[in-house]
Amino acid sequence: MEKLGAFIVPTGIGASIGGFAGDASVYARQIAKHTRLIVNPNVVNAGCFSGITPNMLYVEGYAIDEFFKGNISLSPRTNNKIGVIFDKAIPQRVLNVHINTINAVKTVYGVNVTEYIITDEPVGVYFENKGNYSTGGITSPETLIRSAKKLINNGADAIAVVCRFEEDNSTDYSNGIGVDPIGGVEAIISHYITRELKIPCAHSPAFDDISISTDIVDARCSAEYITPTFLPCILLGLQNAPAINSNDGYTIDNLDFLLMPHNSLGSIPVFECIKRDIPVYAVKENNTLLNVTNDRIKQKCGILYTYNEFPEGLQ
């Protein structure tokens, strides 16, 4: 029987591999040649590109935690009907670019985007910088739920969300330093919809400035600097995202291993794997701004390895 693994790079903690734009994709694609692989969007999302392959299960963070706790199962699907929510705060000219993007992805890839809806009030995204991670929130979450329910009632199997984000003037991220400034808020938005409605969800930001930068940036984030919209990657991920069920599909009992950055081990997936004797492979060259290592959690949670090594258990 084909093995089932999970490759998770937490969002917004400055991971040196996977903390930028699809820069963990090459490793995920290599591993997915050997096993069915659960990935969080942070691993494969890359603006107008995506590292997703048919052997990956694209699952956002809240659903990943629920899967590891044994509360849900993941049922593989293909050709999901995707509904798109646009924030009312997005200017019309920016909205037009995103609508063209939807049509391009439908035309080229055959992704089944059934309709889009504009929220009845601005979502109200705001940011907070906590130093070691990025976070923030939204002031009007109910408008997202109302929109998502309309799409689900019309047959949507998955929800893509595009909210207006303020411009980030920091150059740290583009220089390959520190934390993705928007990743934490994106995770909060997708967590909220998935938690409330039990449906696959992913978020893409919309910025007022849709011009393409001519500056040379760090290669790991370059995918985000050559496109005015990051919508294609989440549509490609959601196309075959697994359904969230209570008793059908893969469960935590089917999981064979988990891969994580070596110093971000203080998470629900790691502790649930330890409790269930599921091997955890801590990737030693993947550093984050956290310092939660195997030694600090004082539990044996697997072995250190590099992405160029494939220990027994991944094959």
C-alpha positions as CSV (number, residue, x, y, z in Angstrom):
1,M,0.0,0.0,0.0
2,E,1.2,3.5,-0.8
3,K,2.6,5.3,2.2
4,L,1.0,8.6,3.4
5,G,3.3,11.4,4.7
6,A,2.9,15.0,5.7
7,F,5.3,17.8,4.9
8,I,4.5,21.0,6.8
9,V,6.3,24.3,6.9
10,P,4.4,26.6,9.3
11,T,3.4,30.0,7.9
12,G,4.8,33.3,9.1
13,I,7.8,32.1,11.2
14,G,10.6,32.9,8.7
15,A,11.4,29.4,7.5
16,S,14.6,29.4,5.4
17,I,13.0,26.8,3.1
18,G,9.3,27.2,2.7
19,G,9.0,30.6,4.3
20,F,8.9,32.5,1.0
21,A,7.1,31.7,-2.3
22,G,6.9,28.0,-3.2
23,D,10.6,27.5,-2.3
24,A,9.9,24.2,-0.6
25,S,8.1,22.9,-3.7
26,V,11.1,21.2,-5.2
27,Y,11.6,19.1,-2.1
28,A,7.9,18.3,-1.7
29,R,7.7,17.2,-5.4
30,Q,10.7,14.9,-4.9
31,I,9.2,13.3,-1.8
32,A,5.8,13.0,-3.4
33,K,7.4,10.7,-6.0
34,H,7.7,8.1,-3.2
35,T,4.5,8.6,-1.2
36,R,1.1,10.3,-1.0
37,L,1.9,13.6,0.7
38,I,-0.2,16.0,2.7
39,V,1.1,19.6,2.3
40,N,0.0,22.9,3.7
41,P,-0.4,25.7,1.1
42,N,2.7,27.4,2.4
43,V,4.8,24.6,1.0
44,V,3.6,24.9,-2.7
45,N,2.0,28.3,-3.2
46,A,4.1,30.5,-5.5
47,G,2.1,33.4,-6.9
48,C,1.4,32.6,-10.5
49,F,3.1,29.2,-10.1
50,S,2.3,26.2,-8.0
51,G,4.4,23.2,-6.8
52,I,1.3,21.0,-6.4
53,T,1.3,17.5,-8.0
54,P,-1.5,14.9,-8.2
55,N,0.1,12.9,-5.4
56,M,-0.2,15.8,-2.9
57,L,-3.1,16.6,-0.7
58,Y,-3.5,20.4,-0.3
59,V,-4.7,21.1,3.2
60,E,-4.8,24.4,5.1
61,G,-3.6,24.7,8.7
62,Y,-6.8,24.4,10.7
63,A,-7.8,21.2,8.9
64,I,-4.2,19.8,9.3
65,D,-4.4,20.3,13.1
66,E,-7.9,18.6,13.2
67,F,-6.6,15.7,11.1
68,F,-3.6,15.2,13.4
69,K,-5.9,15.3,16.5
70,G,-8.1,12.5,14.8
71,N,-11.1,14.7,14.5
72,I,-11.5,14.6,10.7
73,S,-10.6,12.5,7.7
74,L,-9.4,13.7,4.3
75,S,-11.1,12.2,1.3
76,P,-9.2,12.7,-2.0
77,R,-11.1,14.6,-4.7
78,T,-10.5,15.8,-8.2
79,N,-11.9,18.7,-10.2
80,N,-13.5,20.5,-7.2
81,K,-16.0,23.2,-7.9
82,I,-14.3,26.4,-6.6
83,G,-16.1,29.5,-5.5
84,V,-14.2,32.7,-5.1
85,I,-14.8,35.4,-2.5
86,F,-13.6,38.9,-3.3
87,D,-13.2,41.6,-0.6
88,K,-15.5,44.6,-1.3
89,A,-12.5,46.8,-0.5
90,I,-10.7,45.7,-3.6
91,P,-10.6,48.6,-6.2
92,Q,-12.4,47.8,-9.5
93,R,-9.2,47.9,-11.6
94,V,-7.5,45.4,-9.3
95,L,-10.7,43.2,-9.3
96,N,-10.6,43.2,-13.1
97,V,-7.1,41.8,-13.1
98,H,-8.2,39.0,-10.7
99,I,-11.2,38.2,-12.9
100,N,-8.9,37.9,-15.9
101,T,-6.7,35.7,-13.8
102,I,-9.6,33.4,-13.0
103,N,-10.5,33.1,-16.7
104,A,-6.9,32.4,-17.7
105,V,-6.5,29.6,-15.1
106,K,-9.8,28.1,-16.3
107,T,-8.7,28.3,-19.9
108,V,-5.2,26.9,-19.5
109,Y,-5.7,24.4,-16.7
110,G,-9.4,23.6,-16.9
111,V,-9.8,24.5,-13.2
112,N,-13.6,24.5,-12.4
113,V,-14.2,28.0,-10.9
114,T,-17.9,28.1,-10.9
115,E,-18.5,31.7,-9.7
116,Y,-17.2,34.6,-7.7
117,I,-19.0,36.8,-5.2
118,I,-18.1,40.2,-3.6
119,T,-18.5,40.5,0.1
120,D,-21.3,42.8,1.3
121,E,-18.9,44.9,3.4
122,P,-15.1,45.3,3.5
123,V,-13.4,42.5,5.3
124,G,-11.0,44.8,7.2
125,V,-7.6,43.2,7.2
126,Y,-5.1,44.4,9.7
127,F,-1.5,43.4,10.7
128,E,0.5,42.9,13.8
129,N,4.2,42.0,13.9
130,K,5.2,39.9,16.9
131,G,8.9,39.7,16.0
132,N,9.3,36.0,15.5
133,Y,6.1,35.6,13.5
134,S,3.5,37.6,11.6
135,T,-0.1,37.8,12.6
136,G,-3.1,40.1,12.5
137,G,-6.8,39.7,11.9
138,I,-10.0,40.9,10.2
139,T,-12.6,43.2,11.6
140,S,-15.7,41.8,9.7
141,P,-15.3,38.0,9.6
142,E,-19.1,37.5,9.3
143,T,-19.1,39.0,5.8
144,L,-16.8,36.1,4.7
145,I,-19.0,33.5,6.2
146,R,-22.1,34.9,4.5
147,S,-20.4,34.9,1.1
148,A,-18.9,31.4,1.6
149,K,-22.4,30.0,2.5
150,K,-23.9,31.4,-0.7
151,L,-21.1,29.8,-2.7
152,I,-21.6,26.5,-0.9
153,N,-25.3,26.6,-1.4
154,N,-24.6,27.0,-5.1
155,G,-22.5,23.8,-5.1
156,A,-18.9,25.0,-4.3
157,D,-16.6,22.2,-3.0
158,A,-13.8,24.6,-2.1
159,I,-13.5,28.3,-1.3
160,A,-10.8,30.7,-2.6
161,V,-10.6,34.1,-0.8
162,V,-9.0,37.3,-2.0
163,C,-8.8,40.1,0.5
164,R,-7.4,43.6,0.1
165,F,-4.1,44.0,1.9
166,E,-2.2,47.2,2.7
167,E,1.1,47.5,0.9
168,D,4.2,46.3,2.8
169,N,7.0,48.7,2.5
170,S,9.6,46.6,4.2
171,T,12.5,45.3,2.1
172,D,13.5,42.5,4.5
173,Y,11.3,39.9,2.9
174,S,12.4,40.7,-0.6
175,N,16.0,40.4,0.5
176,G,15.4,37.0,2.0
177,I,15.4,38.1,5.6
178,G,12.9,37.5,8.4
179,V,9.2,36.7,8.2
180,D,6.6,36.8,5.3
181,P,4.7,39.9,6.6
182,I,1.3,38.7,5.4
183,G,1.5,34.9,5.9
184,G,0.0,34.9,9.4
185,V,-3.1,36.9,8.5
186,E,-3.7,34.7,5.4
187,A,-3.6,31.6,7.6
188,I,-6.1,33.2,10.0
189,I,-8.6,33.9,7.2
190,S,-8.4,30.3,5.8
191,H,-8.5,28.8,9.3
192,Y,-11.7,30.7,10.1
193,I,-13.7,29.6,7.0
194,T,-12.5,26.0,7.3
195,R,-13.3,25.8,11.0
196,E,-16.8,27.3,10.6
197,L,-17.8,25.6,7.4
198,K,-15.7,22.4,7.1
199,I,-14.6,23.1,3.6
200,P,-11.2,23.4,1.9
201,C,-10.1,27.1,1.8
202,A,-7.1,29.1,0.8
203,H,-6.3,32.8,0.6
204,S,-4.6,35.1,-1.8
205,P,-3.9,38.8,-1.1
206,A,-4.8,41.7,-3.4
207,F,-2.8,44.9,-3.4
208,D,-3.7,48.3,-4.8
209,D,-0.4,48.5,-6.6
210,I,-0.6,45.9,-9.3
211,S,2.6,47.0,-11.1
212,I,5.4,44.4,-11.5
213,S,8.7,45.2,-9.7
214,T,11.8,45.6,-11.8
215,D,14.1,45.1,-8.8
216,I,16.1,41.9,-8.4
217,V,14.9,40.2,-5.3
218,D,15.8,37.0,-3.4
219,A,15.2,34.0,-5.6
220,R,13.1,32.3,-2.9
221,C,10.4,35.1,-3.1
222,S,10.8,36.0,-6.8
223,A,7.6,34.2,-7.9
224,E,5.7,36.9,-6.0
225,Y,7.4,39.8,-7.8
226,I,6.7,38.9,-11.4
227,T,2.9,38.9,-11.2
228,P,0.2,41.4,-10.1
229,T,-1.9,38.6,-8.6
230,F,-1.2,35.5,-6.5
231,L,-4.5,33.8,-7.2
232,P,-3.3,31.1,-9.7
233,C,-1.5,29.0,-7.0
234,I,-4.5,28.7,-4.7
235,L,-6.8,27.8,-7.5
236,L,-4.4,25.1,-8.7
237,G,-4.1,23.8,-5.1
238,L,-7.8,23.8,-4.4
239,Q,-8.6,22.1,-7.7
240,N,-7.9,18.7,-6.1
241,A,-8.0,19.5,-2.4
242,P,-9.4,16.7,-0.3
243,A,-12.9,16.9,1.2
244,I,-13.1,17.2,5.0
245,N,-15.1,14.4,6.5
246,S,-15.7,12.7,9.8
247,N,-15.4,9.1,8.8
248,D,-14.4,8.7,5.1
249,G,-10.9,8.8,3.6
250,Y,-7.4,9.1,5.2
251,T,-7.2,9.4,8.9
252,I,-4.3,10.0,11.3
253,D,-4.1,6.2,11.7
254,N,-3.0,6.0,8.0
255,L,-0.1,8.5,8.4
256,D,3.4,7.1,8.2
257,F,5.6,10.1,8.9
258,L,5.8,13.9,9.3
259,L,8.5,16.3,8.1
260,M,9.0,19.6,9.9
261,P,11.7,22.3,10.1
262,H,14.1,21.2,12.9
263,N,13.4,24.1,15.3
264,S,9.6,24.6,14.9
265,L,8.6,21.3,16.7
266,G,6.2,22.8,19.2
267,S,3.0,22.2,17.2
268,I,-0.1,20.0,17.3
269,P,1.0,17.8,14.5
270,V,4.3,17.0,16.2
271,F,2.9,16.3,19.6
272,E,0.1,14.1,18.1
273,C,2.7,12.1,16.2
274,I,4.8,11.6,19.3
275,K,1.7,10.4,21.2
276,R,0.8,8.0,18.4
277,D,4.4,6.8,17.7
278,I,4.4,8.2,14.2
279,P,8.0,9.1,13.0
280,V,8.8,12.8,12.9
281,Y,11.7,13.8,10.6
282,A,13.2,17.2,11.6
283,V,14.9,18.8,8.7
284,K,18.2,20.2,9.9
285,E,19.0,22.7,7.2
286,N,15.5,24.3,7.5
287,N,15.8,27.0,10.1
288,T,13.0,29.3,11.4
289,L,12.9,32.2,13.8
290,L,11.6,29.9,16.5
291,N,13.8,27.8,18.8
292,V,11.6,24.8,19.5
293,T,14.0,21.9,18.9
294,N,13.9,18.2,19.9
295,D,16.0,19.0,23.0
296,R,13.7,21.8,24.1
297,I,10.5,19.8,24.0
298,K,12.3,17.0,25.9
299,Q,10.7,14.2,23.9
300,K,12.1,11.9,21.3
301,C,10.4,13.1,18.2
302,G,12.4,11.5,15.4
303,I,15.7,12.0,13.6
304,L,17.4,14.9,12.0
305,Y,17.9,14.6,8.3
306,T,18.4,16.7,5.2
307,Y,16.2,17.1,2.2
308,N,18.9,15.3,0.1
309,E,18.6,12.2,2.3
310,F,15.6,9.9,2.2
311,P,15.6,7.9,5.4
312,E,13.8,4.6,5.8
313,G,10.1,5.4,6.2
314,L,9.9,7.9,3.4
315,Q,10.4,5.3,0.6
